Amino acid sequence: MAIPSYTAHDSSPEIIASLERHGAVVIENLLAENVVDGISRDLRPEFDREGHLYQNTFNGHQTLRVGGVTKYSQHFPTLLLHPLVLELADAILKPHCEVYQVGSTTAIEILPGEGAQVLHADDTCYPSHLLPFEAQVSALWALDDFTLENGATRIVSREVGINDPSEVREEHVEQAVMPRGSAVIYLGSTLHGGGENRSEAPRKAIVNTYCLGWLRQEENQYLTLTAEEIAAQSEEMRRMLGFQAHGPFLGVWPEDPDGKWYET
Ligand SMILES: O=C(O)CCC(=O)C(=O)O
């Protein structure tokens, strides 16, 4: 079952309905070339410096990773706050929280020779089986063209009806083939994983997860970013990074900047 593919010109209600039905959608060509080039250039030194530190069986031994992406590129807000991505995240998450926030920010470079990653759902960092709704949405941005050969993300459509990775057969899996600057958006419960890189060149991506605002964030932004790095962000970025309260009682601090405490 192919992953449905859209562009920013398609109607967002249609894209949302498709995301809910299939658990994943590709949206092509969302980023300008200069943003893809800029963020790729900004991440290069970090991939080279720390990318190997996170190599393990799950992440891959031929894959480089960088977390806390906010601090490395001024282009990052263009991805994290992309209006269409937020429209999809609003539709999935806002019915179940007052505000949502970033869960994690990770740059991934799959090097030639890497095998396919184990299929998994991103929401397993929560006891999500207790929830009757989605806890997370992920947006995985292609910084290189994603092809069948270079490790385009493997996805099991919700329509296949399998939640247990051990039951997945190869014919259930599709790959998010898409040009650089595109994104594949998938639900927290959707089975997926990085593909095998049989090409001669690396495959770079950034994956951002968004989670319900009353959940703990997967990547601890309070420790990942310094006070100076947070102060340098826009208010919208700061809030999305989790520097905000959820409603009147959760994550509050004395100044009550949202004025919610006194409304109750
Ligand atoms: O790189 C990819 O295509 C997917 C990576 C992924 O799903 C993960 O590491 O959790």
The ligand as an SDF file (V2000), in Angstrom:
LIG
                    3D

 10  9  0  0  0  0  0  0  0  0999 V2000
   15.8910    7.6050    9.5270 O   0  0  0  0  0  0  0  0  0  0  0  0
   14.7670    7.1910    9.3230 C   0  0  0  0  0  0  0  0  0  0  0  0
   14.2680    7.1210    8.2020 O   0  0  0  0  0  0  0  0  0  0  0  0
   13.8980    6.7610   10.4890 C   0  0  0  0  0  0  0  0  0  0  0  0
   14.6250    6.8050   11.8100 C   0  0  0  0  0  0  0  0  0  0  0  0
   13.7590    6.3850   12.9450 C   0  0  0  0  0  0  0  0  0  0  0  0
   12.6320    6.0310   12.8000 O   0  0  0  0  0  0  0  0  0  0  0  0
   14.2990    6.3840   14.3070 C   0  0  0  0  0  0  0  0  0  0  0  0
   15.4950    6.3650   14.4980 O   0  0  0  0  0  0  0  0  0  0  0  0
   13.4750    6.3660   15.2620 O   0  0  0  0  0  0  0  0  0  0  0  0
  1  2  2  0
  2  3  1  0
  2  4  1  0
  4  5  1  0
  5  6  1  0
  6  7  2  0
  6  8  1  0
  8  9  2  0
  8 10  1  0
M  END
$$$$
